[in-house]
Amino acid sequence: MLGTAIVTESKPKLGDFGFAGDDHVVPFEVGPLDVRGRAVQLGPLLDDLLGRHDYPEPVARLLAQACVITVLLGTSLKFTGKFILQTRTDGPVDMLVADFTTPGSLRAYARFDADRLAASIEKGETAPEQLLGQGVLALTIDQGQYTQRYQGIVALDGISLEEAAKVYFRQSEQIPTDIKLSVAKQMRRGEGGGEHWRAGGIIAQFLPEAPERLRTSDIPGGDGDPRTDIEGPHDDAWEEVLMLLATIEPAELVDPTVGPERLLFRLFHEHGVRVFEGVGVADECSCSREKIEGVLRGFSAEEIAHSTEDGHIKVDCEFCSKSYVFDPKDFAKS
């Protein structure tokens, strides 16, 4: 007598979909609207990066925004290299630096004047544009040695980092682009509870295959040329994308129960949204003893003497706070 094989067919569980989770950038595409982009939620990575320096909360929020922009743009690189975001301004937070090294390493640092920051907090002037003040935002793409860097500069004159990033794409890339950012400090229950940082963001770009679609007069955010001689059907795809993105609540961008995939489905399910495998991002610094030693070997004898304190040279990495100690005798000029 032959036995009967019983096959139990189980329905896939929600987790079987393969949600990317925290600290992964999720690329997506909405074919009918000719839109491509990326979405991300940062969690543990942000806790480690911000907690290392114990930044005051307004500074931490600013640097978290810079990190979200950097990973959203840096993960678009199709080559080995770096994407660097840097601000230089006259506000209480006079410098932010975040750099992304392919395929997925992020580091970041903020510099601020403690006295001026305290005065701003006391007056309630903690909006990003108030903390940054006047200056510039530089976005740099570095493909490494023997290549020329590409850099876009945006004036920071009372606008936020989110608004400045949009200006960058409008002026430098001339690609209709929208970016949404959110940063929050949340309470976590259970083991490992307490306050934790979260940040999220989404970038969407209008990238039709037909070049003439970019020249239609109804698309905002292009090169500012109001064409009135265009013939053919009205193209409102990008306008629809902007309206959909405008419905995003800040809490949705940081809510771990939502995640990029659920958010993208909510926004674009009527058109069909395709998501791709997430790109992991890690809190990794590129500093090393060898690199710093190489820099010190380029110092003059006078510079080595000036850098020596208590019989040794100590170098602290501003990004990861790691300390390197050297013997000045190792750099004596023969």
N, C-alpha and C positions, 0 to 999 in steps of 0.2 A: 504494500500500500504506500502510495506516494504521499509525502507530507505536503501540507499546504503552507506556503510562505505568506506570512502576513506583513504587509508593508504599511507602516504608519506614516501618513503624510502630515507633516507639521507645517503650519503656516509660519512664514518668517516673522520674527519678532521685530519690534521697532529698532532695537539696537543692531540687528543684522544688516540694516541698510548701510552701515558703515559711516555714521556721522563722524565728521572730522574731530569735533571737540575743541577744547581750548588750545590756544597757541598753534593753530593751524589756519593758514589762509586758504579759502575755498574759491577757486576760479569758477566762473559761471558764464553761460551764454544764453541769450534769448533770441533765437533765430528770427522769428517774425518781426521783431523790433530792431534787428541789426545792432544789438547791444551786447557788449561783453564787459566783464568786470571781475572783481574779487571782493570777498567779504571775510571778516575775521572777528574772533573774540579772543582777547588776551586775558589770561588768568594767573596761574602759578608763575609764569615767566615775569609778569609785571610785579608781582609780590617780591620776587627775588631782586629784580633790578632796582625797584624803588626803595625797598627795605634796606638795601646795602648802604645807602647814603642817609637814610632817615630824613628825607626831605620834608620841609613843611608842606602841609596839604596843598596849598595853592600851587606850589612849585611842582609837586608830584603830579597834579592834574595836567599841568602844561606839558610836562615831559611825557606823560602817558599819551597825550594827543599826538605829540611828535613821533612816538613809537608806532602808533597805529598808522599814521600817514606813511612812515618809512617802510613798514612791512607791506602795506598795500601796493606801494610803488616799486619797492625793491624786488618783490617776488615776480614782477613782470619781466625782469631781465632774462634774456635768452642766452647769456654768455657768462663766463666766469668773471666776476668783478664786484664792484661795490656801488651802493646807492647811499649817498650821504645827505642828510638834512642838517642845516646849521643856521641858527639865527645869530645876528649881532645887532643889539639894540641898546637904547639908552634908558630902559626901564629898570625896575628892581631886579627882574630876571634878565640879565644882559646877554646870556648865551645859552642856547640849547644845542646839543649835538646828538644825533642818532644816526648810526650807520649800520647798514645791512650788507653782509657779505654772503654771496651765493655759496651754497644753495639755501642756507637758512640760519645764519648767525646774526644776532642783533646785540648791539651794545648802545648805551646812551648815557648822557651826562648833562647836568644843568649847573650853571653858575649864577649865583644871586648875591645881592648885597643884603645881609641880614637886617641891618638897621632900616634901610629903605623899605624892605619887605614888611617889617613889623609896622612901620608907619602906614603903609598901604592897607594892611589888614585892619588896623585900628580905624581907618577912615572908610572901610568897606569897599575899597577899590581893588577888587581881586578878579575882575573879568580878565580874560586872556589878553585883550588889547591894552588894558591898563597896566598889567604886569610886564608886558613886552615893551611898550612905548614905541618910539620911532626907530626905524632901522631897516634891515634887509633880511629876507629869507633866501638862502642859497640852496638849490637842489642840484647835486652833482652826481654824474655818472662816471665812474672810473673803471676802465677795462684793464687796468694794470700797466706794467712797465712797457715802454715803447709805443704807447698809444696816447692820444690826446684826450684830455678830459672834456666832457661836455657839461656846461653849467648854466642853469637858468637862475636869474635873480628877480625877486619880487620885492617891491617896497612894502614894508610894514608901517603903515601910517594910520593906525587906529582900526586895523582889521584883525580878525582871529586867524589862527593857523589854517583852519578849515577854509576860510574865505581866500586866504593867500594861495593855497594849493589850487583852488579853482582858477584864480587869476593866472597862475603859472601855466596851466593847460590852455587857457584861452589865448595867452600871449605867445608862449613858446611853442606849444605843440599844435595849436589851432584845431584841437579835437574837442567837440562838445563833451563835457565831462561834468559829473556831479559827484560830490563826496559828502558823506554823513559820518559824524564822529560822536562818540559818547564815552564818558568816563564816570565811574561810580565807585564809592567805597561801601562795601556791603558786609553785613554780619553773616557769618557762617555758623550753622548749628553743629552740634556733635563734636566728635574728636577732631582736633585741629581747628576748632572754632575761633571766634574773634573777628576782628576787622580784616577784610581782604580787598585788594584792588582788583577791579575789572575794567576793561576798556574794549570797545568794539567799533567797527566801522565798515563802510561799504563804499566802493567806487564803481561807477558805471560810466561807460563811454559809448558814444554813438559811432560805430565803425562799419558803415555799409560798404559792400563790395563795389557798388556803382558810385564812382566819384561824384557824379552829378547830384546825387542825393544830398551831399554835404553842402551844395551850393543853393539849396532851396531857401527861399526868403524867410520861412517861418521857423528856422532852427536857431534858437538863442545860444549864446556861448561860443559862436564861431569866431570869425575874424572881424565881425562888426560891419560887414558889407551888406546893407539892406537891398538885396536884389529885387527889382520890381518887374524885370523883363522875362521872368521864368515862365515857360509854358508847360502845361502838363498838369497832372492831378496834384492836389494838395497833400503834402506829406507831413503827417502830424505824429510820427512814431516817437521822435525824441521828446516832443511835448508831453506825450502820454507817459513816457518814462519819468520825466520830471514830476509829474503829478503823482505817480505811484510812489516815488521816493519821498515825496513830501508827506506821505501818510505815516512814515516810520516814526514811532515814538522813541525818544532816547533810551527808555528802559528796555526796549526790545533788542537794542544793539548790545546790551551787556547781560541780558538775562540768560543764565546757563540752561534754562529749560526750553529756551527758544532755539538758540544756535543758528548759525548762518543758513543751513539747509532749510529749516522751517521758515525762516524769514523770507528767503528767496522764493519758496513755494507760495507763501502768502501774497507776495508782491506780484509774481508773474505767472501763476498757475493757469490763468486763462489763455496765455500765449504759449505755454510750455517752456519751462526753464531747464536747461541741462547743466548739471554740476559735475565738476571734475575732481579727481583725487586731491585731497588737501595737501598743502605744502607746509611741513612742520617748521616752526621757528623756535630757536633755542637761545637762551641767555648765555652767549659765548663771546669772550673778549679775544681779540687777536694779538694782545701783547705777549711778549715772551722775553726771557732773559737774553736770548741771543740777539733779538732785535734791539733791545736797549743797549746791550754791550756794543753793538755795531755803531749806534749813535754816539756813545761816549768815546769810542776810538777816533771819532772825527773831531773831538774837542781839542783845543789848544791846551798847553800846559797851564796857562793862566785860568782857563775855564775849568779845568779839572781841579785846580787848587780852590777855586771859588765854590765848586760843588761839594768839596770835602768838608765834613763836619764830624767832630769826635773821631777822627781817624778813618772814616769810611764814607762812601757815597751811597746815599739811600734815594731810590727813585720809587715813587708811588704812582700807580696807574690811576688816573682820574676816573676811568670807566668802571673797572672792577675792584678798585681799592687794594689790589695786591701790591706788596712791597718787595723790591729787589735791592739787595745790598751788595756793593762791590768794593774791592780793595783798590784805592787810587794807585798803588804801585803797579797794578796790571796795565795802567794806561800811561806809564812813564814814557816819554819820548826819548829814543836812543840817539 
